[in-house]
Amino acid sequence: MDRKSHYSIVEQEISQAIDALLPYGAGPTTDRRVRHHMDHVAQVAFQEGASYALASLLTVEQVAEQLHISGRRVRAIARNRQERGFPVGWQVPGTSQWLFRPEDLERLTPDEKYRRKS
């Protein structure tokens, strides 16, 4: 699942809630009905957000392939960024396995001056 489909699902739930609350476009509604529909939208948004977050995680190997560097280099860059106070990714406790969000790719890109000369 990508970000657009996540937002699409949440927007669809919001539209359905508005249609259920105001079937004729306007009119009175009770706070109980609004609360009920907003709670439902919040639950769907949370579930879809959790699914998106888990489905979009990248492993060291996937990041290395996208950045055209080795997995060892990805781990070294991530460790360096963590030590410098720029949190990027998560290291699974007790292992050398890291997980990254797609947004972390930009922060994992090695500096040009440290890249291997071809």
C-alpha positions in Angstrom: 0.0 0.0 0.0 1.3 3.4 -0.8 0.6 6.8 0.7 -2.0 7.8 -2.0 -4.1 4.7 -1.4 -4.0 5.2 2.3 -5.2 8.8 2.0 -7.9 7.7 -0.5 -9.3 5.2 2.0 -9.4 7.8 4.7 -11.0 10.4 2.5 -13.6 7.9 1.4 -14.5 7.2 5.1 -14.8 10.9 5.7 -17.1 11.4 2.7 -19.3 8.5 3.9 -19.5 9.9 7.4 -20.6 13.3 6.0 -23.2 11.7 3.8 -24.6 9.7 6.7 -24.7 12.8 9.0 -26.1 15.2 6.4 -27.9 13.1 3.7 -29.6 16.2 2.2 -26.5 18.4 2.2 -27.5 20.4 5.3 -29.7 20.2 8.4 -29.5 19.5 12.1 -27.6 16.6 13.6 -26.8 15.5 17.1 -23.5 15.5 18.8 -23.9 11.7 19.5 -24.1 11.0 15.7 -21.1 13.2 15.0 -19.1 11.5 17.7 -20.0 8.1 16.5 -19.0 8.8 12.9 -15.8 10.6 13.8 -14.8 7.7 16.1 -15.3 5.3 13.2 -13.2 7.5 10.9 -10.5 7.7 13.5 -10.4 3.9 13.9 -10.2 3.3 10.1 -7.5 6.0 9.8 -5.5 4.4 12.6 -5.8 0.9 11.1 -4.9 2.0 7.6 -2.0 4.1 9.0 -0.6 1.1 10.8 -0.9 -1.1 7.7 0.8 1.5 5.6 3.6 1.9 8.1 4.3 -1.8 8.4 4.0 -2.5 4.6 6.3 0.4 3.6 9.2 -0.6 5.9 12.5 -1.3 4.0 15.2 -3.7 4.9 19.0 -3.0 4.7 19.1 -5.0 1.4 16.3 -3.0 -0.2 17.9 0.3 0.8 21.3 -0.8 -0.4 19.8 -1.8 -3.8 18.1 1.6 -4.2 21.1 3.6 -3.2 23.6 1.4 -5.1 25.8 0.8 -2.1 26.5 -2.3 0.1 24.4 -3.4 3.0 27.4 -2.9 5.3 27.6 0.7 4.1 23.9 1.3 4.8 24.4 0.0 8.4 27.4 2.2 8.9 25.7 5.3 7.6 22.6 4.6 9.8 24.8 4.0 12.9 26.7 7.3 12.1 23.5 9.3 11.7 22.1 7.9 15.0 25.3 8.8 16.9 25.2 12.3 15.4 21.7 12.9 16.6 19.9 12.5 13.3 17.7 9.4 14.0 17.1 7.3 10.9 15.5 3.9 10.9 15.3 1.4 13.7 17.8 -1.3 14.7 16.1 -4.5 15.9 17.4 -4.9 19.5 20.1 -7.6 19.8 20.7 -7.9 16.1 22.4 -6.1 13.2 19.0 -5.9 11.3 17.7 -2.4 10.5 14.4 -1.2 9.2 13.8 2.0 7.4 10.9 4.2 6.3 10.8 5.4 2.6 11.3 8.9 4.0 14.7 7.8 5.4 16.2 7.1 2.0 17.2 10.8 1.6 19.0 10.9 4.9 20.8 7.6 4.1 22.3 8.8 0.9 26.1 8.9 1.3 27.9 12.2 0.8 29.4 12.5 -2.6 32.9 13.2 -1.2 32.8 9.8 0.6 31.7 7.8 -2.4 34.0 5.3 -4.1 35.7 6.7 -7.2 34.7 4.8 -10.3 
